[in-house]
């Protein structure tokens, strides 16, 4: 059922739209017909493929071809790919810290073990918990049209009913391999198993990293984008919301459709 997912609504407070061309989010804190969209594979009116990736605000009223819409950011696809790559590297540098496995081992009696998240779906624990999770989702959602799912406000209660099988959980915990056996040729997420706990880490070519606590992601984004670009995007975003909220057609706000154009992966300059 869920493999056909194109739209999901959570108690009408948040809506997510999926397609091969875009991902859109609607929030009840704004008008119900306003959506924030990342468009990455759209088609021009003449049928040709659009060479740009853009983030825009739109209002789903009237004719889809003439609905109010205002772009916030635009960049070519190759630039967007490099931009995401550079931003991912930037985040990793600022949100991870190396794990001192020698110190951790001294605090534990048993040898530390590592379980790759790639192996997790193969475990009985994952399969049984997954079945319970799917059952919980099915109990609180309905498919009104193919690919469109609506989740009611009993989701929390259903998720609380999920209970792990203790034997399957122990089997999963003891399936880890010694740290000396982890690969130094790949990047993978996983779990470190200690005497009394397990926690998430990233194996980065044989070195283990932890997520730092209390990360200010807004501050990090502003640091990466530089102050001028951060202000420009924030200003265009706020203006786009106001313009789209008060318009009935795109024509009314066409003169305001002037997105920030990022032309290089290092966004110090823009057109």
N, C-alpha and C positions, 0 to 999 in steps of 0.2 A: 504493500500500500504506500509506504513512505517513499519508495523509490521514484514515485511519480511527482514528488513534491515540487510545486511551483509557487505556492503561497501558503503562509501559515499566520494565523492570528491568535494572539494570546489575550483572551478575555477582552478583545477589542481595544486593549491598551497599547499594543504594539503589533504591527503587521510587517512581515518580511516577504518580499517578492523576489523570485529567482527566475532567471532565464539565461540563454546563451549570450545575451547582449548586455544585460545589466543586473545589478542587485539594488533593490530599493528598500528603504525603511520608513515606516510611518509611525508616529508617536502620538499618544492622546494628549500630550502637553501642547500640541499645536492643533490646528484644525484637522479633522479626520481625513480631509482630502489632500493634505499637503504631504509630499514625500521627498526624501533626500536620496539621491540616486547616484551610484557610480556606474557610468556607462563605458563599456570597454570593447564592444563589438557591434556598434550600431550601424545602420544603413542610411545613406543619404536619400533624399527624396527622389533622385534619379536612379536609385537602385544600386549605386556603387557603395563599397565599403568605406565607412568613415575612418580616416587614418589617425584619429585622435581618441584619447581616453579623457573623459571629463567627469567632474562632480558637479551636479546641478540640483536645484530646488524646483519642484513643479507642483502644480495643483491639478488633480485629476477631475476636471469638470468639463462638460461639453464635448466637443469634437477632439479626440486625441491629437489630431494633426495641428490644432490651433490652440491647445490648452496653454495656460500661463506657464512659462518656464524661464529660468534664469541660471546661466552657468556661473559657477564660482571659480573653478580651476580647470585649465585645459593644458594637455601636453601630448606630443606625439607618442605612439605606442612604444617605440624603441627607447625614447627618453623616459617613459613611465617605467619600463622594465629596469632600466639602470637606476632610476630614482628609488624604486622599491629595494633593489639590491643594496644600494648605498645606505638607505635608511635602516635596513635589517642589520647590516654590519655595525652601524652606529648604535643601535639599540643593544646589540650583544655586548658591545664594549662598556655600556653604562648600566646594564641590568644584571650582569653576571659577575660572580666572584669565584675564584678558584677554591676548591674544597681541599683542605689539608687532610688527606686520608690517613697519614701517619698518626696525627693527633687523634683523629676519630677512632682509629683502631685501638689505641691505648686506652680509650674509654670503654671498650667493649671486650667481652670474653671470647665470643665466637668470631670467626673470620668474617669480615665484611663481604657482602655479596651484591651483585648488580643484576637487575632484570631489565632487559631492553623493552621499551614500550611496543616495539615491533613484534615481540613474542607474546604480549599480553592477550591479543585476540585469540590465540591458540589454546589458552587455558580453559579448563572446565569452569573456573570461577567466573571468567568473563562471559562465557556462553550462558550460564545459568542466570547471572545477573542481567545480562542483555535481554533474555526472555522475559524476566520480570519487568524490566524497564519498558519494553515494547507493550506489554500487557497494561501497564499503568497509563501509558500514553493513549492506548486504544480506549481505555475506560473513560477518559476525559476529553476526547476529541471526536470530531465527526468530519467526514469528507463530503462536502455539499456538492462539489463538482470535481472531476478528475484533477488531481494535483493541488486542490485547494482545501486546507485543513483548518479547523477552528477548535482551539483548546479552551475549555471553560476554567472557572476559578477553583476547581477541586484538584488541580495538578499537585499542589504541595502535599495534600493529604494522601494521594495515591503514591507519591514518591516515598513518603514516610513508611509505607507498608513494605517496601523492598527490604528484604533481609538476606544477607549473604550466608551461604552454606559454610559452616565453620571448617569442615574437612577440606572443602575445595579451596577455601581461602588459605589454609595452612599449606596445602599442596602448592599453591601459587607462590607463597612466601619462600618456601624451601626450594623453588626451582631456579633460584639465582645462581650465577657463576662467580667464582673468585675474581677480585678486581684485576689480578694479574692476567686474566684471560680475556679482558675486554679488548675490543678491536681498536687499533691506533690508526685505522685507515678510513674511518667514516665518522660522520656526525650523527648522533642519535640521542633521543631522550630516553629516560628510564628511571628506575627506582633503586636507591641504595637501601639494603636491608641491614639493620643493626640488631643488637640483642633485644631491644624493646620497641623499635620503631621502624618506619620506612618513610622515605621522603624523595621528592623528585630532584633529579639532576640532569645535566646534559654532558654526554661524553663527546668531547671535541678533540678528535684524533688522539685518543688515549688519555687526555686530561679531563678530570671531572669538575664541573662548575655548578654552583648553586645560584638560584635567583636571589638577588638582593631584596631586602625588605624595605617598605616605605618608599617606593619609587614614585616620584612626581612626574608622571608621563606627560602632563601638559607642559611642564617646564622643559622636559627633554625635547619635545616636539618643537617648542619655540627656539631652543638652542640649535637644533638641526636646521631649521628653516631660516634662521637669522631674523632679527627684530623687524626689519622693513617688510620682508615677505610675510611674516606672521601677521603683522598688522593689516597688510593688504588683503590676505585671505579672510581674516576675521571680519573686516569691514565689508567685503563683497558678500560674505555669507549672511551677515545681518541684514544688509540691504536687499539681498535676494528674497529672504523670508518675508520682509515687509511688502516688497513689490508683488510677489506671487499671491500673498494673502489678500491683497486688495484688488486684484485684477480678475477679469473674466476670460481674457484671451491673451495670447502671446503678443499680438500686435500692440496692445496697450503698453507693454513694458519692454518692447524690443530695443528701444534706445538705451535701456539700462543693462542690456546683455553684453557686458564687457568683462569677460573672465580674466583672471590672472593667468598669463601664459608662461609656463615654465619651459625653457628652451634647452636646458642642460641639466644633467643629473645632479650637479653641485649647484643648488638653487640660490647662488649669490646674486645672479642677474636675471632679469625677466624682461619680456617685451612689453 
